[in-house]
Amino acid sequence: MVTIEEKEHEYKITIEKFHILIPKDLQYSKDDLWVKLQNDEVLLGITDFFQLNLGDIMFVEFEKSSGDPIERGDEFGSIESIKSVLDLIAPCSGTIIEINSILEKTPELLNQDPYGDAWVCKIHPTNLTEEMNDLLNATTYVQLIKNKYEAHKARESQQRAA
């Protein structure tokens, strides 16, 4: 069961016994990254939903570093947990300004503070206007989470029936 509670600055989604927070002041990719515009830079991180799906995060690896060009849709790193390994997919094109190297030493920070100190990287975007139009606002992203969960439950139900 999914419940959605709208608060002033965020949405709180409850899926079974888990609570997911989705701040309203960010944009979101379909790959579960959040995007925050800061002057002429873009700050990226993983969403609360992403880290919850992973479980306890054990390892973060970056395939790109500061100064590297990146294209929207590129894999720029991966996150490994006790459950699985998921790729980090760039939601915009540009040049990487900074990778959050703290995450390589303390990957569990992604579970503890995905919207704060556990940001993933900063990018100087090259095609921001067009690419921002492809991102989701918080309301649309909340609906995407709900749809992903419902699709997951439907697959589980079909597998049990087979």
Backbone as CSV, one residue per row, in Angstrom:
resi,resn,N_x,N_y,N_z,CA_x,CA_y,CA_z,C_x,C_y,C_z
1,MET,0.833,-1.185,0.000,0.000,0.000,0.000,0.879,1.251,0.000
2,VAL,0.444,2.244,-0.771,1.177,3.496,-0.899,0.297,4.635,-0.393
3,THR,0.838,5.436,0.513,0.149,6.660,0.910,1.076,7.835,0.643
4,ILE,0.464,8.941,0.238,1.230,10.138,-0.090,0.684,11.286,0.743
5,GLU,1.584,11.912,1.477,1.216,13.055,2.305,1.972,14.268,1.784
6,GLU,1.226,15.302,1.416,1.863,16.519,0.934,2.056,17.478,2.096
7,LYS,3.297,17.892,2.275,3.632,18.874,3.300,4.058,20.159,2.597
8,GLU,4.377,21.166,3.365,4.706,22.461,2.768,5.922,22.391,1.837
9,HIS,6.992,21.724,2.271,8.238,21.728,1.501,8.606,20.382,0.889
10,GLU,7.788,19.356,1.162,8.139,18.025,0.662,6.906,17.125,0.624
11,TYR,7.087,16.023,-0.059,6.114,14.945,-0.018,6.680,13.847,0.868
12,LYS,5.803,13.179,1.589,6.198,12.013,2.369,5.391,10.840,1.821
13,ILE,6.098,9.893,1.248,5.468,8.705,0.691,5.713,7.562,1.663
14,THR,4.676,6.824,1.967,4.828,5.645,2.804,4.486,4.438,1.951
15,ILE,5.461,3.551,1.814,5.290,2.293,1.085,5.543,1.187,2.089
16,GLU,4.483,0.464,2.382,4.529,-0.549,3.427,5.013,0.126,4.714
17,LYS,6.154,-0.242,5.242,6.638,0.382,6.492,7.716,1.437,6.256
18,PHE,8.015,1.738,5.000,9.105,2.649,4.670,8.583,4.043,4.344
19,HIS,9.315,5.057,4.788,8.966,6.449,4.525,9.999,7.047,3.588
20,ILE,9.525,7.715,2.544,10.381,8.321,1.532,10.057,9.805,1.478
21,LEU,11.081,10.634,1.560,10.890,12.077,1.471,11.321,12.583,0.104
22,ILE,10.484,13.446,-0.476,10.765,14.033,-1.778,10.611,15.551,-1.661
23,PRO,11.730,16.283,-1.549,11.657,17.745,-1.452,11.027,18.355,-2.710
24,LYS,10.234,19.385,-2.506,9.543,20.037,-3.623,10.435,20.994,-4.410
25,ASP,11.569,21.414,-3.842,12.399,22.423,-4.498,13.456,21.837,-5.434
26,LEU,13.374,20.547,-5.721,14.335,19.887,-6.612,13.633,19.386,-7.869
27,GLN,14.427,19.080,-8.883,13.952,18.393,-10.079,14.449,16.960,-9.980
28,TYR,13.851,16.048,-10.736,14.180,14.627,-10.619,14.299,13.972,-11.992
29,SER,15.212,13.015,-12.077,15.329,12.219,-13.304,14.537,10.930,-13.127
30,LYS,14.218,10.315,-14.233,13.519,9.022,-14.183,14.426,7.934,-13.618
31,ASP,15.740,8.227,-13.552,16.718,7.291,-12.995,16.954,7.532,-11.510
32,ASP,16.061,8.282,-10.864,16.056,8.490,-9.410,17.212,9.337,-8.878
33,LEU,17.632,10.307,-9.685,18.585,11.300,-9.207,17.846,12.613,-9.008
34,TRP,18.279,13.389,-8.024,17.739,14.736,-7.876,18.713,15.730,-8.484
35,VAL,18.166,16.863,-8.919,18.929,17.894,-9.607,18.576,19.235,-8.972
36,LYS,19.607,19.985,-8.615,19.391,21.310,-8.030,20.235,22.324,-8.779
37,LEU,19.590,23.355,-9.298,20.296,24.446,-9.953,20.892,25.368,-8.916
38,GLN,22.174,25.670,-9.063,22.860,26.618,-8.181,23.662,27.553,-9.071
39,ASN,23.083,28.717,-9.366,23.691,29.676,-10.289,23.913,29.001,-11.627
40,ASP,25.151,28.849,-12.079,25.395,28.208,-13.372,25.889,26.771,-13.215
41,GLU,25.634,26.190,-12.056,26.022,24.802,-11.784,24.789,23.962,-11.481
42,VAL,24.957,22.668,-11.662,23.920,21.706,-11.308,24.509,20.766,-10.267
43,LEU,23.817,20.628,-9.149,24.208,19.693,-8.104,23.336,18.459,-8.243
44,LEU,23.955,17.271,-8.230,23.233,16.009,-8.394,23.374,15.146,-7.152
45,GLY,22.351,14.355,-6.898,22.408,13.382,-5.821,21.390,12.279,-6.076
46,ILE,21.402,11.266,-5.234,20.409,10.204,-5.364,19.224,10.528,-4.464
47,THR,18.061,10.043,-4.856,16.863,10.313,-4.067,16.760,9.341,-2.897
48,ASP,15.897,9.694,-1.985,15.602,8.840,-0.845,15.051,7.494,-1.334
49,PHE,14.258,7.527,-2.390,13.712,6.303,-2.981,14.834,5.401,-3.512
50,PHE,15.819,5.996,-4.178,16.961,5.258,-4.731,17.718,4.560,-3.606
51,GLN,18.055,5.313,-2.551,18.854,4.717,-1.469,18.056,3.667,-0.708
52,LEU,16.751,3.861,-0.584,15.917,2.880,0.110,15.861,1.564,-0.671
53,ASN,15.762,1.670,-1.997,15.757,0.467,-2.836,17.066,-0.296,-2.747
54,LEU,18.164,0.425,-2.599,19.467,-0.232,-2.514,19.680,-0.938,-1.180
55,GLY,19.149,-0.374,-0.119,19.458,-0.901,1.212,20.775,-0.324,1.679
56,ASP,21.481,-1.051,2.521,22.732,-0.561,3.090,23.803,-0.426,2.005
57,ILE,24.219,0.804,1.743,25.198,1.086,0.692,26.598,0.795,1.217
58,MET,27.336,0.000,0.431,28.654,-0.463,0.848,29.804,0.200,0.074
59,PHE,29.518,0.632,-1.170,30.611,1.056,-2.029,30.098,2.025,-3.085
60,VAL,30.857,3.091,-3.349,30.558,4.043,-4.421,31.793,4.122,-5.303
61,GLU,31.573,4.020,-6.609,32.677,4.130,-7.556,32.317,5.153,-8.617
62,PHE,33.228,6.090,-8.866,33.028,7.093,-9.908,33.890,6.748,-11.108
63,GLU,33.271,6.738,-12.287,34.004,6.459,-13.525,34.503,7.736,-14.180
64,LYS,33.990,8.854,-13.732,34.390,10.159,-14.260,34.968,10.959,-13.104
65,SER,35.719,12.004,-13.447,36.294,12.858,-12.409,36.191,14.315,-12.827
66,SER,36.621,15.198,-11.956,36.566,16.638,-12.228,37.247,16.957,-13.547
67,GLY,36.581,17.792,-14.341,37.122,18.189,-15.642,36.654,17.328,-16.792
68,ASP,36.086,16.161,-16.510,35.622,15.264,-17.573,34.300,15.756,-18.162
69,PRO,34.164,15.640,-19.486,32.868,15.937,-20.099,31.898,14.791,-19.809
70,ILE,30.612,15.120,-19.811,29.592,14.099,-19.567,28.376,14.428,-20.426
71,GLU,27.759,13.408,-20.968,26.558,13.581,-21.779,25.359,13.018,-21.027
72,ARG,24.213,13.642,-21.231,22.989,13.124,-20.617,22.832,11.665,-21.026
73,GLY,22.530,10.815,-20.058,22.375,9.384,-20.312,23.637,8.578,-20.081
74,ASP,24.790,9.264,-19.898,26.043,8.569,-19.624,26.028,7.974,-18.217
75,GLU,26.639,6.820,-18.086,26.882,6.262,-16.761,28.156,6.931,-16.242
76,PHE,28.077,7.520,-15.057,29.273,8.182,-14.521,29.755,7.558,-13.222
77,GLY,29.089,6.502,-12.794,29.510,5.808,-11.582,28.508,4.734,-11.221
78,SER,28.774,4.083,-10.106,27.850,3.052,-9.630,27.863,3.019,-8.110
79,ILE,26.763,2.496,-7.585,26.607,2.353,-6.141,26.284,0.903,-5.858
80,GLU,27.046,0.320,-4.934,26.857,-1.090,-4.586,26.337,-1.189,-3.157
81,SER,25.332,-2.048,-3.002,24.783,-2.299,-1.676,24.801,-3.799,-1.418
82,ILE,24.256,-4.174,-0.279,24.175,-5.605,0.020,23.172,-6.295,-0.899
83,LYS,22.273,-5.515,-1.520,21.249,-6.072,-2.406,21.664,-6.117,-3.868
84,SER,22.289,-5.029,-4.368,22.557,-4.941,-5.803,23.551,-3.826,-6.105
85,VAL,23.818,-3.677,-7.400,24.646,-2.589,-7.896,23.792,-1.797,-8.884
86,LEU,23.725,-0.479,-8.688,22.974,0.372,-9.598,23.877,1.446,-10.157
87,ASP,23.639,1.769,-11.433,24.434,2.777,-12.114,23.910,4.176,-11.825
88,LEU,24.823,5.132,-11.831,24.480,6.543,-11.767,24.443,7.056,-13.200
89,ILE,23.287,7.557,-13.634,23.084,7.998,-15.005,22.907,9.515,-15.020
90,ALA,23.716,10.199,-15.818,23.697,11.663,-15.864,22.376,12.184,-16.433
91,PRO,21.708,13.071,-15.707,20.469,13.657,-16.202,20.682,14.886,-17.086
92,CYS,21.949,15.341,-17.182,22.244,16.489,-18.036,23.672,16.397,-18.562
93,SER,23.931,17.154,-19.611,25.254,17.192,-20.248,26.058,18.366,-19.704
94,GLY,27.374,18.228,-19.775,28.232,19.322,-19.343,29.616,18.839,-18.991
95,THR,30.247,19.563,-18.088,31.571,19.217,-17.588,31.472,19.014,-16.085
96,ILE,32.036,17.928,-15.614,32.025,17.672,-14.176,32.953,18.660,-13.492
97,ILE,32.415,19.371,-12.518,33.197,20.341,-11.749,33.820,19.656,-10.538
98,GLU,33.011,18.807,-9.894,33.482,18.172,-8.666,32.704,16.885,-8.417
99,ILE,33.421,15.875,-7.969,32.833,14.618,-7.498,32.923,14.641,-5.978
100,ASN,31.891,14.173,-5.317,31.906,14.143,-3.850,32.741,12.944,-3.386
101,SER,34.031,13.167,-3.244,34.965,12.088,-2.902,34.733,11.521,-1.505
102,ILE,34.040,12.255,-0.645,33.721,11.746,0.696,32.956,10.430,0.598
103,LEU,32.148,10.286,-0.456,31.313,9.092,-0.604,32.133,7.825,-0.839
104,GLU,33.323,7.979,-1.399,34.172,6.803,-1.612,34.691,6.254,-0.276
105,LYS,34.860,7.121,0.703,35.338,6.696,2.025,34.185,6.356,2.963
106,THR,33.075,7.068,2.835,31.914,6.848,3.710,30.636,6.725,2.865
107,PRO,30.501,5.630,2.114,29.332,5.467,1.235,28.009,5.411,1.985
108,GLU,28.056,5.008,3.257,26.822,4.917,4.049,26.158,6.286,4.243
109,LEU,26.890,7.354,3.981,26.322,8.698,4.053,25.142,8.848,3.087
110,LEU,25.174,8.097,1.979,24.061,8.134,1.028,22.762,7.637,1.659
111,ASN,22.846,6.682,2.562,21.664,6.211,3.278,21.208,7.231,4.326
112,GLN,22.158,7.940,4.905,21.859,8.830,6.025,21.393,10.223,5.595
113,ASP,21.924,10.743,4.495,21.668,12.139,4.129,21.686,12.341,2.611
114,PRO,20.772,11.676,1.877,20.848,11.742,0.416,20.610,13.137,-0.167
115,TYR,19.945,14.025,0.555,19.678,15.373,0.036,20.627,16.427,0.597
116,GLY,21.573,16.027,1.401,22.472,16.991,2.019,23.924,16.710,1.693
117,ASP,24.677,16.295,2.706,26.114,16.072,2.554,26.455,14.957,1.567
118,ALA,25.506,14.132,1.224,25.775,13.009,0.317,25.443,13.343,-1.139
119,TRP,25.508,14.613,-1.516,25.374,14.930,-2.936,26.434,14.146,-3.706
120,VAL,26.208,13.902,-4.977,27.093,13.025,-5.746,28.115,13.804,-6.574
121,CYS,27.652,14.784,-7.356,28.599,15.567,-8.148,28.008,16.910,-8.547
122,LYS,28.898,17.802,-9.001,28.510,19.107,-9.531,28.909,19.141,-10.994
123,ILE,28.016,19.684,-11.807,28.248,19.750,-13.253,28.035,21.186,-13.727
124,HIS,28.902,21.623,-14.633,28.651,22.872,-15.359,27.909,22.459,-16.628
125,PRO,26.600,22.724,-16.705,25.799,22.218,-17.819,26.064,22.963,-19.126
126,THR,25.878,22.245,-20.246,26.053,22.853,-21.563,24.739,23.000,-22.320
127,ASN,23.720,22.268,-21.953,22.447,22.310,-22.673,21.293,22.313,-21.668
128,LEU,21.413,23.154,-20.670,20.528,23.089,-19.521,19.063,23.351,-19.853
129,THR,18.788,24.361,-20.654,17.395,24.730,-20.911,16.608,23.556,-21.467
130,GLU,17.121,22.926,-22.491,16.423,21.792,-23.111,16.359,20.589,-22.163
131,GLU,17.469,20.281,-21.516,17.528,19.090,-20.674,16.708,19.239,-19.392
132,MET,16.596,20.436,-18.860,15.769,20.638,-17.666,14.303,20.361,-17.966
133,ASN,13.893,20.597,-19.195,12.503,20.314,-19.579,12.182,18.833,-19.501
134,ASP,13.202,17.978,-19.561,12.993,16.526,-19.490,12.972,16.004,-18.056
135,LEU,13.301,16.862,-17.099,13.285,16.443,-15.706,11.873,16.550,-15.138
136,LEU,11.654,15.887,-14.023,10.338,15.844,-13.389,10.293,16.769,-12.182
137,ASN,9.144,17.402,-11.970,8.971,18.131,-10.715,8.629,17.115,-9.632
138,ALA,8.559,17.565,-8.396,8.341,16.647,-7.269,7.017,15.900,-7.394
139,THR,5.964,16.583,-7.803,4.645,15.952,-7.921,4.674,14.806,-8.928
140,THR,5.290,15.041,-10.068,5.376,14.010,-11.108,6.288,12.867,-10.667
141,TYR,7.361,13.201,-9.969,8.274,12.167,-9.494,7.599,11.267,-8.448
142,VAL,6.791,11.857,-7.584,6.045,11.064,-6.592,5.140,10.061,-7.308
143,GLN,4.479,10.506,-8.368,3.618,9.592,-9.129,4.447,8.485,-9.782
144,LEU,5.647,8.821,-10.271,6.539,7.820,-10.859,6.922,6.762,-9.829
145,ILE,7.238,7.185,-8.620,7.568,6.236,-7.549,6.386,5.305,-7.291
146,LYS,5.210,5.871,-7.196,4.008,5.070,-6.961,3.824,4.053,-8.086
147,ASN,3.996,4.493,-9.331,3.850,3.590,-10.479,4.909,2.485,-10.467
148,LYS,6.147,2.831,-10.118,7.216,1.826,-10.052,6.900,0.772,-8.992
149,TYR,6.420,1.226,-7.844,6.080,0.290,-6.774,4.932,-0.619,-7.198
150,GLU,3.896,-0.051,-7.794,2.745,-0.848,-8.217,3.139,-1.860,-9.299
151,ALA,4.015,-1.461,-10.220,4.497,-2.390,-11.249,5.303,-3.518,-10.615
152,HIS,6.113,-3.179,-9.616,6.900,-4.181,-8.895,5.977,-5.187,-8.206
153,LYS,4.948,-4.694,-7.531,4.007,-5.587,-6.837,3.249,-6.459,-7.833
154,ALA,2.905,-5.927,-8.983,2.209,-6.709,-10.011,3.105,-7.832,-10.529
155,ARG,4.399,-7.539,-10.743,5.347,-8.577,-11.187,5.478,-9.668,-10.134
156,GLU,5.579,-9.256,-8.857,5.661,-10.251,-7.776,4.427,-11.138,-7.755
157,SER,3.279,-10.560,-7.937,2.019,-11.302,-7.929,1.967,-12.303,-9.086
158,GLN,2.415,-11.868,-10.263,2.454,-12.750,-11.433,3.431,-13.901,-11.220
159,GLN,4.574,-13.611,-10.602,5.553,-14.661,-10.354,5.044,-15.684,-9.373
160,ARG,4.316,-15.258,-8.359,3.721,-16.193,-7.405,2.653,-17.061,-8.051
161,ALA,1.922,-16.475,-8.992,0.831,-17.187,-9.657,1.357,-18.222,-10.658
162,ALA,2.556,-17.985,-11.157,3.118,-18.877,-12.207,3.627,-20.186,-11.644
